[in-house]
Amino acid sequence: MSDSRHDFVVVIPVADRPRHLADCLASLAELLRRHPYAGAVAVLVVDDSLDADSQARHRAIAEACSGTALSVHYLGQDEQRGLVDALPAGTRARLASVLGDGSCYGHKGASITRNIAYLWLDRLAGDGRRRLFWFIDSDQEFRVNVAAGEGEEQPYAVDYFHALDRIFTETPTRILTGKVVGDPPVSPAVMAGNFLDDVSGFLADMAARRPEAACTCHGAARQADDAAYHDMADLFGFKPAAEAWHYRCPIAGGHDHRACFADFAGRLGRFFDGEHPTRRSYYQADDVMAGVRPARTIYTGNYVFTPAGLAWFVPFAGLKLRMAGPTLGRIIKAELGAAFVSANLPMLHKRTLAEIGQSEYRPGVERASGAVDLSGEFERQYYGDVMLFAMERLCESGYPGSEPGEAAVAETVAATEAVMRERYRARQVRTAGQVEALDRYFGEPGQWWHGDRDLAAACDDFRHFIADMRRNFAADAPAWRAIESADHRRARLAAIVAAIRGYRDDRAAWQAALHGAAE
């Protein structure tokens, strides 16, 4: 029976996240126990860690999970280097922007790591098996998030492998993207404004209630779509949410508003790792085939393709920008049309570990002396948006099939960046004002949360949150100093233009690197 089904290789890039990886693989094993699949399911763990202990732990986790029901291969950095070094020297040099320059194989970036995994998968593509490659992120699990009464549940409600097998069998799909539920897939850099609205709304709700009264912050869940948590959702064709969202208290059993206040305060710091405590997304069941529709964005934490899809590596990887998936999606949409689809097959996204209240590792987010610095991620988000929307304009003009000249590309990139800078600056001014207003309201001497010894730690959590928001979103924040630097902007835009202009050569070199072309 297995010959009638697609075999799967699930690819998990991971960087310094052993706990996340262990949870991800455990959820896969549990999914297969609950929903047995007749085809073969294998896993490729691709390590991008900088820490040697993390690498050792990742390898041990992969080996411990590999058994009769699940084959797990650990692709360590020596093996990755061997894949790249095996390419002809000329091809390897031409692909430096795709596979890295070989100087370091730890923290080389998720896009480069995925592209190196493509080389490993290409070795399998020529064996005649009917196979699908499924890329996910290590902070995801093979289950979903659903609203249940006054709380949440994370059931194994989706039979992913049978659903994907059916879609790729019954439709001409070659590349499919899913989404995530639970924590949002976007950066804190682009959801600070709406979260500040919600935090201020929470304090206003608390101020109007008696601290010792039974908690009233419960009720039906509200579904958060892409527009709900993105400050500039209109850029993507969505109507932004106009009002603050109320916090849905997760505490079970009898408790008062003081307990709810402390619980919410304890979650504030998680925002900087990408959690959004007020705007949660939930799985809504639908017929598998009814949920298949044309796509324009790749969610790099949940996308599936046939071996032919190896031709579409993650472009511009050497720039290490965010929004790599949406940028790739615009190119694939232009070239594949109806064979590129999205489906209602989300995975559970868990940005943080419960016991530490933060991610094990998140690139571009630094913590020192109790302070959070988002500037690395913020800057990569900003120029990732510049790349994405410049690419969207170019694709509307026929790119990559027809490539405009260097002057036209440079003009498109510069014009896009000017629009982004105006939009981001307007958002920064509003966000900075929200931070100061929140600080004033929280600090009013008459508020009941002051002077309560049992809430001293919770009040400290609020103060730390406000300080970190001011540190990252004020006019003189490190991220803004980088964005407003003329020299930095000139260098970034020149690199983006060069990457777009070099994409055609990258594609040609990539075809030369693939197994089929080498044959």
BALO-160338 format. One record per residue (C-alpha): x, y, z. Coordinates in Angstrom, 2 decimals, decimal comma, m for minus. Layout:
BEGIN
{atom {X; Y; Z}}
...
END
This chain:
BEGIN
{atom {0,00; 0,00; 0,00}}
{atom {2,89; 2,39; 0,69}}
{atom {3,74; 2,52; m3,03}}
{atom {0,42; 4,27; m3,69}}
{atom {1,24; 7,04; m1,24}}
{atom {3,78; 9,81; m1,32}}
{atom {6,78; 9,30; 0,93}}
{atom {7,68; 12,34; 3,03}}
{atom {10,90; 13,93; 4,20}}
{atom {10,20; 16,45; 6,96}}
{atom {13,03; 19,00; 7,13}}
{atom {13,69; 20,86; 10,40}}
{atom {16,39; 23,56; 10,39}}
{atom {17,39; 24,26; 13,99}}
{atom {19,75; 26,69; 15,71}}
{atom {20,47; 26,31; 19,44}}
{atom {16,98; 25,05; 20,31}}
{atom {17,24; 21,53; 21,74}}
{atom {14,06; 21,74; 23,82}}
{atom {12,04; 23,04; 20,91}}
{atom {13,46; 20,32; 18,66}}
{atom {12,65; 17,57; 21,16}}
{atom {9,06; 18,80; 21,50}}
{atom {8,68; 19,07; 17,73}}
{atom {9,89; 15,51; 17,10}}
{atom {7,83; 14,12; 19,98}}
{atom {4,73; 15,70; 18,46}}
{atom {5,51; 14,10; 15,09}}
{atom {5,80; 10,68; 16,70}}
{atom {2,51; 11,23; 18,51}}
{atom {0,81; 12,38; 15,30}}
{atom {1,86; 9,19; 13,53}}
{atom {0,64; 7,12; 16,46}}
{atom {m2,78; 8,76; 16,28}}
{atom {m2,93; 9,01; 12,48}}
{atom {m0,86; 6,13; 11,01}}
{atom {0,35; 6,78; 7,48}}
{atom {1,04; 4,06; 4,93}}
{atom {3,88; 5,89; 3,16}}
{atom {7,36; 6,35; 4,56}}
{atom {8,03; 9,37; 6,79}}
{atom {11,62; 10,45; 7,38}}
{atom {13,08; 13,52; 9,09}}
{atom {16,11; 15,61; 8,23}}
{atom {17,41; 17,77; 11,09}}
{atom {19,70; 20,50; 9,71}}
{atom {21,86; 22,14; 12,38}}
{atom {22,69; 25,85; 12,25}}
{atom {23,80; 26,14; 15,89}}
{atom {26,79; 28,13; 17,04}}
{atom {27,00; 26,44; 20,42}}
{atom {28,80; 23,06; 20,44}}
{atom {26,64; 21,77; 23,29}}
{atom {23,49; 22,54; 21,30}}
{atom {24,88; 20,63; 18,34}}
{atom {25,62; 17,61; 20,53}}
{atom {22,17; 17,73; 22,06}}
{atom {20,47; 18,08; 18,67}}
{atom {22,36; 15,05; 17,37}}
{atom {21,43; 13,01; 20,46}}
{atom {17,76; 14,00; 20,16}}
{atom {17,69; 13,04; 16,48}}
{atom {19,31; 9,67; 17,17}}
{atom {16,96; 8,96; 20,10}}
{atom {13,89; 9,67; 17,94}}
{atom {15,02; 7,52; 15,02}}
{atom {13,41; 4,09; 15,11}}
{atom {11,24; 1,67; 13,22}}
{atom {8,34; 4,13; 12,79}}
{atom {10,45; 7,19; 12,04}}
{atom {13,84; 7,61; 10,40}}
{atom {15,72; 10,74; 11,52}}
{atom {18,93; 11,91; 9,86}}
{atom {21,04; 14,57; 11,56}}
{atom {22,77; 16,82; 9,02}}
{atom {25,66; 18,24; 11,02}}
{atom {27,85; 21,09; 9,94}}
{atom {30,71; 18,91; 8,71}}
{atom {28,30; 17,07; 6,44}}
{atom {26,81; 20,37; 5,27}}
{atom {30,27; 21,63; 4,44}}
{atom {30,93; 18,42; 2,53}}
{atom {27,80; 18,93; 0,40}}
{atom {28,88; 22,43; m0,55}}
{atom {32,55; 21,56; m1,05}}
{atom {31,57; 18,72; m3,40}}
{atom {30,30; 21,27; m5,92}}
{atom {32,69; 22,38; m8,66}}
{atom {34,71; 25,38; m7,46}}
{atom {33,22; 27,69; m10,09}}
{atom {29,66; 26,73; m9,23}}
{atom {30,37; 27,06; m5,52}}
{atom {31,71; 30,58; m6,01}}
{atom {28,67; 31,61; m8,05}}
{atom {26,36; 30,30; m5,31}}
{atom {27,94; 32,18; m2,39}}
{atom {24,78; 34,28; m2,02}}
{atom {22,67; 31,08; m1,93}}
{atom {24,82; 28,69; 0,13}}
{atom {27,08; 31,09; 2,02}}
{atom {30,76; 31,77; 1,58}}
{atom {31,81; 28,74; 3,65}}
{atom {33,50; 30,79; 6,36}}
{atom {31,14; 29,61; 9,11}}
{atom {28,42; 26,96; 9,31}}
{atom {26,92; 28,13; 12,61}}
{atom {24,31; 30,92; 12,56}}
{atom {24,70; 31,26; 8,82}}
{atom {20,97; 31,98; 8,67}}
{atom {17,77; 30,02; 8,14}}
{atom {17,62; 30,65; 4,38}}
{atom {21,15; 29,42; 3,71}}
{atom {20,49; 26,43; 5,96}}
{atom {17,36; 25,55; 3,99}}
{atom {19,24; 25,85; 0,69}}
{atom {21,97; 23,48; 1,89}}
{atom {19,22; 21,06; 2,89}}
{atom {17,96; 21,29; m0,71}}
{atom {21,30; 19,88; m1,88}}
{atom {20,89; 16,87; 0,44}}
{atom {17,30; 16,35; m0,74}}
{atom {18,42; 16,56; m4,35}}
{atom {20,37; 13,34; m3,87}}
{atom {17,04; 11,61; m3,12}}
{atom {15,14; 13,21; m5,96}}
{atom {16,61; 10,99; m8,63}}
{atom {15,67; 7,60; m7,15}}
{atom {12,19; 7,44; m8,68}}
{atom {10,26; 7,51; m5,40}}
{atom {6,99; 9,49; m5,24}}
{atom {8,14; 11,89; m2,57}}
{atom {7,25; 15,21; m0,94}}
{atom {9,59; 17,50; 0,99}}
{atom {8,04; 19,35; 3,96}}
{atom {9,95; 22,21; 5,62}}
{atom {8,91; 23,29; 9,12}}
{atom {10,42; 25,29; 12,00}}
{atom {11,75; 23,80; 15,21}}
{atom {9,39; 25,86; 17,40}}
{atom {6,32; 24,23; 15,86}}
{atom {4,38; 21,06; 16,61}}
{atom {2,20; 18,73; 14,56}}
{atom {m1,03; 19,79; 16,20}}
{atom {m3,26; 22,85; 16,32}}
{atom {m4,61; 25,44; 18,70}}
{atom {m8,38; 25,50; 19,32}}
{atom {m10,56; 27,58; 21,61}}
{atom {m12,17; 25,42; 24,27}}
{atom {m14,61; 26,99; 26,70}}
{atom {m12,65; 29,62; 28,61}}
{atom {m9,25; 28,21; 27,64}}
{atom {m7,33; 26,58; 24,82}}
{atom {m6,52; 23,05; 23,76}}
{atom {m3,84; 21,75; 21,37}}
{atom {m5,26; 18,55; 19,87}}
{atom {m3,86; 16,35; 17,09}}
{atom {m6,87; 17,29; 14,99}}
{atom {m5,27; 17,35; 11,54}}
{atom {m4,21; 14,24; 9,66}}
{atom {m1,50; 16,15; 7,80}}
{atom {0,12; 13,37; 5,80}}
{atom {m3,07; 11,95; 4,34}}
{atom {m4,32; 15,47; 3,57}}
{atom {m1,10; 16,46; 1,81}}
{atom {m0,95; 13,18; m0,08}}
{atom {m4,50; 13,76; m1,31}}
{atom {m3,86; 17,34; m2,41}}
{atom {m0,70; 16,48; m4,35}}
{atom {m2,41; 13,44; m5,88}}
{atom {m5,71; 14,99; m6,91}}
{atom {m4,52; 18,44; m8,01}}
{atom {m1,63; 19,74; m10,14}}
{atom {m0,03; 21,27; m7,03}}
{atom {3,75; 21,42; m7,02}}
{atom {4,32; 23,75; m4,07}}
{atom {1,97; 24,20; m1,10}}
{atom {2,12; 26,51; 1,88}}
{atom {0,30; 26,21; 5,16}}
{atom {0,24; 28,63; 8,08}}
{atom {0,53; 28,52; 11,85}}
{atom {m1,88; 28,92; 14,75}}
{atom {m1,14; 29,95; 18,30}}
{atom {1,71; 32,45; 18,29}}
{atom {1,93; 34,76; 15,26}}
{atom {4,61; 34,25; 12,59}}
{atom {5,59; 37,93; 12,48}}
{atom {8,20; 39,97; 14,33}}
{atom {7,54; 42,08; 17,44}}
{atom {8,90; 44,94; 15,34}}
{atom {5,62; 45,05; 13,38}}
{atom {3,09; 44,34; 16,13}}
{atom {4,22; 46,65; 18,94}}
{atom {1,52; 49,25; 18,31}}
{atom {m1,48; 46,97; 18,55}}
{atom {m0,06; 45,18; 21,57}}
{atom {0,43; 48,50; 23,35}}
{atom {m3,23; 49,26; 22,59}}
{atom {m4,16; 45,99; 24,26}}
{atom {m1,90; 46,54; 27,28}}
{atom {m3,39; 49,98; 27,84}}
{atom {m6,86; 48,52; 27,45}}
{atom {m6,04; 45,84; 30,00}}
{atom {m4,95; 48,42; 32,58}}
{atom {m8,10; 50,44; 31,94}}
{atom {m10,18; 47,29; 32,48}}
{atom {m8,31; 46,51; 35,71}}
{atom {m8,61; 50,07; 37,02}}
{atom {m12,39; 49,92; 36,63}}
{atom {m12,69; 46,69; 38,65}}
{atom {m12,19; 45,82; 42,28}}
{atom {m8,92; 43,89; 42,78}}
{atom {m10,48; 41,38; 45,19}}
{atom {m13,53; 40,69; 43,00}}
{atom {m13,83; 37,43; 41,03}}
{atom {m12,00; 37,69; 37,70}}
{atom {m14,23; 38,75; 34,81}}
{atom {m11,56; 38,52; 32,08}}
{atom {m12,92; 35,35; 30,56}}
{atom {m15,38; 34,55; 27,80}}
{atom {m15,45; 33,36; 24,23}}
{atom {m12,23; 33,36; 22,20}}
{atom {m11,73; 35,84; 19,38}}
{atom {m10,02; 34,65; 16,20}}
{atom {m6,89; 36,58; 15,23}}
{atom {m6,20; 36,60; 11,50}}
{atom {m3,18; 38,16; 9,78}}
{atom {m4,68; 41,65; 10,14}}
{atom {m5,20; 41,36; 13,89}}
{atom {m1,58; 41,39; 15,04}}
{atom {0,23; 43,29; 12,24}}
{atom {0,55; 47,04; 12,68}}
{atom {0,70; 47,59; 8,91}}
{atom {m1,71; 44,89; 7,76}}
{atom {m3,02; 47,19; 5,05}}
{atom {0,27; 46,72; 3,18}}
{atom {m0,80; 43,11; 2,62}}
{atom {m4,37; 43,90; 1,61}}
{atom {m5,99; 43,45; 5,04}}
{atom {m8,10; 45,89; 7,01}}
{atom {m6,32; 46,53; 10,32}}
{atom {m8,16; 45,86; 13,56}}
{atom {m9,52; 49,18; 14,81}}
{atom {m9,91; 48,56; 18,53}}
{atom {m8,03; 47,07; 21,45}}
{atom {m8,49; 43,39; 22,23}}
{atom {m9,29; 42,25; 25,75}}
{atom {m7,04; 39,79; 27,53}}
{atom {m8,58; 36,35; 27,87}}
{atom {m7,42; 35,16; 31,27}}
{atom {m6,15; 31,55; 31,17}}
{atom {m6,30; 30,90; 34,94}}
{atom {m8,68; 28,07; 35,79}}
{atom {m10,71; 27,94; 38,97}}
{atom {m11,71; 30,71; 41,31}}
{atom {m9,38; 33,72; 41,37}}
{atom {m9,57; 37,50; 41,60}}
{atom {m8,44; 40,40; 39,43}}
{atom {m5,18; 40,64; 41,35}}
{atom {m4,26; 37,13; 40,15}}
{atom {m5,23; 38,04; 36,59}}
{atom {m3,11; 41,20; 36,77}}
{atom {m0,08; 39,21; 37,93}}
{atom {m0,60; 36,56; 35,24}}
{atom {m0,78; 39,15; 32,46}}
{atom {2,25; 41,02; 33,80}}
{atom {4,25; 37,78; 33,75}}
{atom {3,53; 37,37; 30,04}}
{atom {4,60; 40,84; 28,92}}
{atom {8,27; 39,95; 28,42}}
{atom {7,38; 37,10; 26,11}}
{atom {6,26; 39,64; 23,53}}
{atom {9,89; 40,31; 22,61}}
{atom {10,27; 36,69; 21,51}}
{atom {7,16; 36,93; 19,34}}
{atom {4,27; 35,93; 21,59}}
{atom {1,13; 38,05; 21,47}}
{atom {m0,78; 37,41; 24,72}}
{atom {m3,98; 39,12; 23,57}}
{atom {m4,32; 38,18; 19,89}}
{atom {m4,27; 34,42; 19,46}}
{atom {m5,12; 32,46; 16,30}}
{atom {m7,12; 29,22; 16,36}}
{atom {m7,65; 26,36; 13,95}}
{atom {m10,99; 26,30; 12,17}}
{atom {m11,72; 22,92; 10,62}}
{atom {m12,64; 22,75; 6,95}}
{atom {m12,78; 20,18; 4,17}}
{atom {m9,23; 19,57; 2,98}}
{atom {m9,88; 20,21; m0,67}}
{atom {m12,18; 23,18; m0,04}}
{atom {m9,32; 24,95; 1,71}}
{atom {m6,96; 24,72; m1,29}}
{atom {m6,62; 28,05; m3,06}}
{atom {m4,04; 30,07; m5,01}}
{atom {m1,12; 31,36; m2,92}}
{atom {1,30; 34,25; m3,07}}
{atom {3,30; 33,78; 0,17}}
{atom {5,50; 30,98; 1,42}}
{atom {5,44; 30,40; 5,17}}
{atom {8,95; 29,03; 5,52}}
{atom {7,90; 27,27; 8,72}}
{atom {5,30; 25,21; 6,85}}
{atom {5,69; 24,54; 3,14}}
{atom {5,68; 21,38; 1,03}}
{atom {6,86; 20,65; m2,51}}
{atom {7,58; 17,92; m5,02}}
{atom {11,17; 17,22; m6,08}}
{atom {10,64; 19,62; m8,98}}
{atom {10,25; 22,36; m6,39}}
{atom {13,95; 22,09; m5,55}}
{atom {14,48; 24,47; m8,46}}
{atom {13,11; 27,30; m6,31}}
{atom {15,77; 27,76; m3,63}}
{atom {15,29; 30,53; m1,06}}
{atom {16,65; 33,57; m2,91}}
{atom {18,80; 36,41; m1,57}}
{atom {19,77; 34,23; 1,38}}
{atom {23,10; 35,94; 1,92}}
{atom {21,34; 39,18; 2,86}}
{atom {19,83; 37,45; 5,94}}
{atom {16,64; 39,50; 5,71}}
{atom {13,28; 38,64; 7,17}}
{atom {10,34; 38,11; 4,78}}
{atom {12,32; 35,57; 2,74}}
{atom {9,23; 33,36; 2,40}}
{atom {6,87; 36,05; 1,11}}
{atom {9,57; 37,22; m1,30}}
{atom {10,06; 33,67; m2,60}}
{atom {6,30; 33,31; m2,82}}
{atom {5,97; 36,29; m5,15}}
{atom {8,50; 34,71; m7,52}}
{atom {6,83; 31,28; m7,39}}
{atom {3,41; 32,80; m8,00}}
{atom {4,74; 34,58; m11,08}}
{atom {6,23; 31,36; m12,47}}
{atom {3,94; 28,55; m11,27}}
{atom {0,52; 30,15; m11,15}}
{atom {m2,16; 27,62; m10,18}}
{atom {0,40; 24,97; m9,21}}
{atom {1,29; 27,08; m6,16}}
{atom {m1,41; 26,85; m3,49}}
{atom {m2,19; 27,41; 0,17}}
{atom {m4,17; 24,97; 2,30}}
{atom {m5,88; 24,97; 5,68}}
{atom {m3,17; 22,83; 7,27}}
{atom {m1,68; 25,01; 10,02}}
{atom {0,78; 23,88; 12,67}}
{atom {0,96; 24,89; 16,32}}
{atom {3,49; 27,71; 16,78}}
{atom {5,10; 28,05; 20,22}}
{atom {7,55; 30,94; 20,36}}
{atom {8,66; 30,43; 23,96}}
{atom {9,27; 27,68; 26,48}}
{atom {6,88; 27,86; 29,43}}
{atom {9,54; 27,28; 32,08}}
{atom {11,81; 30,16; 30,99}}
{atom {9,27; 32,51; 29,40}}
{atom {11,38; 33,08; 26,29}}
{atom {12,79; 31,30; 23,26}}
{atom {15,94; 29,23; 23,59}}
{atom {17,43; 31,24; 20,72}}
{atom {16,02; 33,93; 18,45}}
{atom {18,30; 35,63; 15,90}}
{atom {18,42; 39,39; 16,19}}
{atom {17,10; 39,47; 19,78}}
{atom {19,77; 40,17; 22,39}}
{atom {19,45; 40,19; 26,17}}
{atom {22,02; 41,78; 28,46}}
{atom {21,71; 43,06; 32,03}}
{atom {18,00; 42,33; 32,00}}
{atom {17,34; 44,50; 28,93}}
{atom {16,04; 43,40; 25,53}}
{atom {17,50; 44,68; 22,27}}
{atom {15,44; 43,96; 19,12}}
{atom {17,55; 46,10; 16,81}}
{atom {19,02; 43,19; 14,84}}
{atom {15,64; 41,69; 14,09}}
{atom {14,03; 45,10; 13,58}}
{atom {16,59; 46,12; 10,94}}
{atom {16,26; 42,79; 9,12}}
{atom {12,47; 43,19; 9,18}}
{atom {12,63; 46,69; 7,73}}
{atom {14,88; 45,80; 4,81}}
{atom {13,04; 42,51; 4,36}}
{atom {9,90; 44,55; 3,75}}
{atom {11,81; 46,73; 1,29}}
{atom {12,93; 43,60; m0,59}}
{atom {9,44; 42,06; m0,53}}
{atom {7,53; 45,04; m1,86}}
{atom {10,22; 45,90; m4,42}}
{atom {9,99; 42,30; m5,61}}
{atom {6,20; 42,54; m5,77}}
{atom {6,46; 45,56; m8,04}}
{atom {9,09; 43,89; m10,21}}
{atom {7,04; 40,69; m10,57}}
{atom {4,03; 42,76; m11,65}}
{atom {6,28; 44,04; m14,45}}
{atom {7,29; 40,55; m15,60}}
{atom {10,23; 39,69; m13,33}}
{atom {11,95; 37,22; m13,20}}
{atom {10,96; 36,19; m16,75}}
{atom {12,01; 39,58; m18,05}}
{atom {14,62; 41,46; m16,09}}
{atom {14,71; 45,28; m16,09}}
{atom {18,03; 47,07; m16,30}}
{atom {20,10; 48,02; m13,29}}
{atom {18,81; 51,60; m13,24}}
{atom {15,19; 50,43; m13,24}}
{atom {15,83; 47,95; m10,42}}
{atom {17,66; 50,58; m8,38}}
{atom {14,84; 53,06; m8,92}}
{atom {12,22; 50,50; m7,84}}
{atom {14,17; 49,57; m4,71}}
{atom {14,83; 53,21; m3,76}}
{atom {11,20; 54,21; m4,30}}
{atom {10,00; 51,25; m2,25}}
{atom {12,39; 52,06; 0,58}}
{atom {11,22; 55,68; 0,64}}
{atom {7,61; 54,53; 1,08}}
{atom {8,62; 52,01; 3,76}}
{atom {10,64; 54,61; 5,66}}
{atom {7,69; 56,99; 5,72}}
{atom {5,34; 54,22; 6,88}}
{atom {7,73; 52,91; 9,51}}
{atom {8,53; 56,40; 10,81}}
{atom {4,85; 57,26; 11,19}}
{atom {4,37; 54,00; 13,05}}
{atom {7,41; 54,73; 15,24}}
{atom {6,05; 58,14; 16,25}}
{atom {2,71; 56,62; 17,18}}
{atom {4,31; 53,73; 19,06}}
{atom {6,60; 56,04; 21,05}}
{atom {3,57; 58,08; 22,07}}
{atom {1,74; 54,93; 23,15}}
{atom {4,68; 53,90; 25,35}}
{atom {4,74; 57,26; 27,13}}
{atom {0,96; 57,24; 27,61}}
{atom {1,12; 53,70; 29,02}}
{atom {3,91; 54,71; 31,40}}
{atom {1,90; 57,68; 32,70}}
{atom {m1,29; 55,66; 33,18}}
{atom {0,45; 52,74; 34,84}}
{atom {2,34; 55,06; 37,19}}
{atom {m0,64; 57,07; 38,44}}
{atom {m0,40; 56,93; 42,26}}
{atom {m4,09; 56,17; 42,76}}
{atom {m4,09; 52,90; 40,81}}
{atom {m4,85; 49,91; 43,03}}
{atom {m1,88; 47,83; 41,85}}
{atom {0,54; 50,20; 43,60}}
{atom {1,27; 49,56; 47,25}}
{atom {0,21; 45,92; 47,14}}
{atom {3,20; 43,90; 48,28}}
{atom {1,89; 40,77; 46,57}}
{atom {1,91; 42,62; 43,24}}
{atom {5,41; 44,09; 43,58}}
{atom {6,91; 41,58; 41,13}}
{atom {4,05; 42,12; 38,68}}
{atom {4,56; 45,88; 38,80}}
{atom {8,27; 45,34; 38,14}}
{atom {7,30; 43,26; 35,10}}
{atom {5,28; 46,21; 33,79}}
{atom {8,15; 48,63; 34,41}}
{atom {10,63; 46,37; 32,62}}
{atom {8,23; 45,99; 29,70}}
{atom {7,75; 49,74; 29,36}}
{atom {11,52; 50,33; 29,57}}
{atom {12,20; 47,72; 26,89}}
{atom {9,50; 49,15; 24,62}}
{atom {10,98; 52,63; 25,03}}
{atom {14,48; 51,26; 24,41}}
{atom {13,41; 49,62; 21,13}}
{atom {10,80; 52,00; 19,72}}
{atom {11,88; 55,51; 20,73}}
{atom {13,15; 57,86; 18,03}}
{atom {16,77; 57,28; 19,07}}
{atom {16,48; 53,49; 19,41}}
{atom {19,42; 51,50; 17,97}}
{atom {17,23; 50,08; 15,18}}
{atom {16,22; 53,57; 14,12}}
{atom {19,77; 54,83; 14,20}}
{atom {20,63; 52,07; 11,69}}
{atom {17,60; 52,73; 9,50}}
{atom {18,20; 56,50; 9,45}}
{atom {21,92; 56,15; 8,73}}
{atom {22,52; 57,29; 5,16}}
{atom {25,65; 55,16; 4,82}}
{atom {23,93; 52,05; 6,16}}
{atom {20,91; 52,63; 3,91}}
{atom {23,09; 53,10; 0,85}}
{atom {24,96; 49,86; 1,55}}
{atom {21,77; 47,87; 2,21}}
{atom {19,98; 49,14; m0,90}}
{atom {23,03; 48,50; m3,08}}
{atom {23,19; 44,93; m1,77}}
{atom {19,48; 44,41; m2,48}}
{atom {19,83; 45,75; m6,01}}
{atom {22,87; 43,55; m6,65}}
{atom {21,02; 40,49; m5,31}}
{atom {18,00; 41,10; m7,54}}
{atom {20,24; 41,69; m10,54}}
{atom {22,19; 38,52; m9,77}}
{atom {19,17; 36,26; m9,33}}
{atom {19,19; 35,02; m12,92}}
{atom {22,82; 33,90; m12,60}}
{atom {22,00; 32,34; m9,23}}
{atom {19,28; 30,29; m10,91}}
{atom {21,60; 29,14; m13,66}}
{atom {24,31; 28,15; m11,18}}
{atom {21,72; 26,38; m9,02}}
{atom {20,55; 24,27; m11,95}}
{atom {24,16; 23,29; m12,55}}
{atom {24,45; 22,23; m8,91}}
{atom {21,38; 20,02; m8,88}}
{atom {21,66; 16,26; m9,32}}
{atom {19,59; 16,14; m12,49}}
{atom {21,63; 18,80; m14,24}}
{atom {24,89; 17,22; m13,17}}
{atom {23,82; 13,94; m14,72}}
END
